[in-house]
């Protein structure tokens, strides 16, 4: 099936589905987009026209909107999804919804059709449970915004075939993305587990009135990230973030327990993020302008400490090694350095001390050190200055860092 995909389908015409179908069309795939809501489908063209204006302004593509739209058709009837080679799902982050969708597709489409789920917080294996064609379903997780971000995390479920993984990776490459195949199928994969650890930390800081979203945003950008967690949440959508967080809390316990009531209150007010024009920031007049003078109001070392801690949990859980985690964070966050490199440069012992201090002060589980983190520091693997941390460094590199 690899390199034979021509006709594709995207299920779900929300913000993510709109971007993914546009990406496929820009990559010369024929795309049929299906959604249960006629209203959502009717708005698809408008969303994509705005996105095309943005990417043309950035000089990414010379293609016209009309040329791309000729590659895209829409339908409200899932039964119209038939003459395709590849199906990419981007529906609600709900296990039952996804299972029901793939069960219907599995019953009607030939076995050569490859299925991919863009889930951000569910296991591929759980979504594939009960499918006779479980071998043809794999994870294809895009990071936000998918038009700009080069990362695609590719996930092999318990029954996913190697052919499926190769096909998903090939489609990702055709879309101009960098596929990274993970070692293990877990809730949240790498990028979003790291993201949610940061989110748990900063959302509680906002909830407690310690800091404002703009102060956190400025602090995160000051250490090299193109966007901080608050803007990232607005791009994802507060409703989706809440759904993701509930899935994480169920699996990972209090370590990923965010202040749900705060998110629920904003959602009830219609503050869903960029898609509604208001979230943590006002998007009604375009991208929010962040006052970088506020960067010193929040200590970003706290965020680096909790995300480093989650990197150790990912290693302990067998999901990815330090090099893969580093690559995923660089690609997903479009950052100049990866998390493993950054933590080693700062010093793992220093970051562990931040965690211990914050845990003692707050008793929040997100600050409780991973045993593997503690083990590294006990062994003297404290980072670049010590010659070993996440990575091992040659003597000349150690000398240069001291």
N, C-alpha and C positions, 0 to 999 in steps of 0.2 A: 504493500500500500504506500510505502514511502515514495515520495516524489510523484505520486499519481493523483494527489488531491487537486481537484479543480473546482468542484461545486461544494460550497460550504453553507452551513446554517448556523445562525446565532439565535438561541432561545432566550428571550428577555430583551426588551427594548428600552430599559432604563438607562441611566447615565453610563454605566459600564458597558451594557450591550450596544448602545449607540456608538461608543468609541471603538469597541472590538469589531463591530461590523464595518465601520469606516476603515479601520486598519486592514482588514481582510480585502476590502475593495481596492484600497490604495496599493495592495500587493498583488493586484490582478486576479484575485479569486472572485468568482461569482458568489453572491451572498443572498440568501433568503432569511429575513428576520421575522420571527414569530413572537407574538405576545398576546396574552388573553385580553388586554385592554386596548380597545380601538383608539381611545384618547391618547394613550402612550405612543401607539404606533403613528398616529397622526402628527405627533410632535417630533418624531424621529428625524425627519428631513431638516426641520428648523435647528435641532441640536447639532446635527452634522454640518450644516452650513456654517454655523458659528465656529465650530471646531476647525473646519477647513480654512476659514478666514484667519484664525489664530496661527495655524501651522504654515499657511502661505506667508503670513507676515514674518514668521520666524525663518523663512527661507528653506523649509524642510522639503517641500514638494512643489513642482511647477504645475501639477495637474489641476484641472478646473473642477469645480463642484459638479457641474453637469456630467462631465466624463466619468467621475466616480459614481454618481448616482445611477448611471446606466447599469452598473454592476450589481445594484442592490434592489431587491424586491421585498415586499412585506406581505404578511398574512396574519389574520387573527385565528386561523384554523390550523392546529397542529397537524392535521391530516394532510396538509399541503406540503409538509416536509417529507419528501419521498425520494426525489432524484438527486441525492447528495452523496458526497464521499466522506464528509467530516462534519460533526456537530459540536458546537461550542456552547456550553450552558452558562448563562449569567442571570439566573433567577434569584429569588429571595434566599437569604442565607438561613434556610430552614431544612433540616434533614428530611422530613416527611415530604416537603414540596419537591425537593430534588429527586428523592427516590421514586416518587410517583411519576415524575416527568420521564426519567430514564427507563422506568418499567414500560411506559407507553411506547417510547421510542424503540426499546429493545424488542418489543413484540411485533413491530411493524416494519423495521428497516433491516435490509440484508446484513449478514454478519461481517461483510467487508467494510461497512461504515464505521469509522472510528469516532468514539465519544470522548469529549474532554470537558471537565468541570473546572470552572474558575473559582471554586470555593476558596474562602480565605480562612475558615476556622473549623471545617469539618474534615474527617478522614475520608479519603477516596474509597477505602475498603468498606466503610459504613454506608456510603452512598450506593456502592455497587452490590450490597447484600441482596441476594435473591434474584439477581439478574442472570439469565442463562448466558448472556454475552458479557459477563463481568471482565473477561480478558481484554475487551476492546475499550474499556473505560479507564482513563488516566487523569491525573491532575495537571492543569495548565493555568497556573496562578500568575496573573499580571499584577504589577504594582501600580499605584496611582501617581500621576495620571498616566494611563496606559499608552497614550499617544507619544509622550515624551520619555517615559521610563524604559530603559533597555532590558530590564529583567523579566524573565519568565521562569518561575519555579516549576519544574516538571516532577510529578510524583507518581511512583509506581505503587498501586494498591497491592493487596495480598495476591490477587489473581490477574493483575494487569500483565499483558504479554510484552515481551521486549519489542515486538513489531509495533505495538501501540505507542510505546515510549519513543521509538525512533520516528514514527510519523508525527507525533505531537512536537517533537524537537525540530523536525524539518519544517513544519508549518510555522513555528515560532521564528526560525531563521529566515524564512521567506518573508515574514512580516518585519524583518529588520531587527529582531530581538535576539538576546543572548540567553539560550536555555541553560538552566543549571539543574541537573538531575540530583535529587536528594536520595540519601541512603535508606530512609525509613519514612513510612506514611504516618504522620502524626497531625493532630489538630493544630492548625496555625502555621505548619511548615517552619521555615526559619524567619523570613522577613517579618511576618505578622506576630510571631511570638516575641521577637525583639521589640517590635513596635508596641505591642500591648504591655510589655513590661514598663516601657517608658510612659505609656498612657496611664497605667495604674498609678505610677509615681506622681505625674504632674496633675492628673485629675483630682487626686486627693489634696494636692497643694492648692489647687483652685478652690475646691470645695471648702477647705479650712480657712480660706481668705489669706493665705500666706503670700500669694502672688497672683497677678492678672494674666490672662491668656496672652496679651501683647508682650508682657515682660518675659514670659517663657519663650514666646516666638523669637524675640530679639536675641535671647540668650542662646537658643539652639542655632540660629543662623550665624551667630558670632563665632561658633566653633567649626563652621564650614558646611553646614547642611543647607541645601537650597530652600527648604521649608522646615519649620519646626512642627512639633506634634499638634498644636492647636489648628494651624492651617491644614496640616495633613488630615486631621479629623474632619474639617469642613469639606475637604475635597472628597473624602470617602463617603461622608454623610453620617450625621450623628445617629440616625436610626440604624444604619448598618453597623456602626461602631458598637452600639448597644447590643445588637443581636450577636455580634462576634464575641463581645465580652461575656455574655451569658454562656456561650458555648465553652469559652476558655475557663470560666469560673467552675463550670460543671466538671471539667476534666482536670484542671490544675489547682483547684481549690483556692484558698484565700490569697495565694501568691498573685493571682490575677483577678482580684475582686475590686472592681472600680465602683465609685459612688454612683450607682445606677439611678437613684432618685434625681440627682442633678441632671443627668442626661435626659431622663424621662420628662422632667419639667420643661426643658428647652424644646424637646420634640413636641410636647403638647402645645407649646406656643407657636409651633410651625417653624422653629429655628433648626432646620435640618442640615444646614451647611450651604455650600455654594449653589446647589441645585434649587434651593428655595430662596436664595438671595440673602439669607441671614443664618449665621450659626454662632460660632464664637466671635466671628467678625462680620462686618457688613460687606456683602458682595454686590450690592445693587448697582454700584457704579464701577465695577471691575475689581481687579485684585486689590486686597487691602494693602495700604501703605504702612509699613512697620517702622516705628521710631527706634532706630538702633541705639539711641542714647540710653534706652531702657535695659540694655543687655546685662548690665551689672546687677540688676535687681534679683536675679535668680542664679544660683550656683549650678551650672551645667554639669559639674562633676557628679552631682547626684544622679542625673540621667545616664551619664556614662557608666556609673557604678552599677545601676540596676540592669542596664542592657548588657554589660559585661557579665554580670551574674547569670542572665538568661542564656548567654552564649555558652557558659559552662554547663548549664542544664541541658542545652541542646547536644553538647558533646557527650555528656553523661548518658543521655537518652539514646545515643547512637544515631542521631538524625544527620549530622554533618560534622566534618572536622573543622579545625580552626581556619584553614585556608579557604574552604568553601563558604563558611560563615562570613569571612572577610570580603570575599568576592560578592556575595549576595547583598551585603550592606552597601558596598560601593555602588553596585548597579542599581539597587532598589531605591536608595536615598540620593543617588547621583552625587555622591560625596567624594572628596579628593582622596580620602584614605578610608580603609575599612575599619570595622570595630576592633578586630583582633590587633591590628597594627597600632591603632590609637591607644588601646588599653596598655599594650606593652610599652609604648613611649611614655605614658604617664607613670606607669608602675602599678603592677597588680596588687602589691602590698598597700599602696596608698588608696586604691579603690576599695579594697577589702575593708580598710579602716573606715572609709566613708559609710559603707554598708552597716558595719557594726555599730557605729555611732548613731546612725539614723534609726536602726532597728531598736536600739536601746531607748531612743527618744519617743518613737511612735508606736512600736510593736506591730507595725504593718509587715505582713509576711513578704511583701515584694522586696524588702530589705534583708531578709534572712539569707545569709550566704549559702550558696550551693556547696555541698561537701567537697566536690572536685576543685572548686575555687580555693577553699581552705587548704586542701592537699597540695596544690601547686605552690602556694606561698610557703607552706611548711617545708617543702623540699628546696626552697630557695629559688624557685622559678618565678621571680618577681617582675620580669619584663626585660626590656632591651638592655638596660644598664647592668643587669645581672647575667646577661648572656643567654638567658632563656626565659620565656614566658609562654605565650601561645605558640611562638616560634622560637627556633634556636638561631642565635646570631654569631657570626664570625667575630674573632677578637678585634679586628679593625673597626667593625661596626659598633661594638661595645665601647671601645675607646672614644669613638666619635660622638657617642651619645652622652658621655659623662661630662 
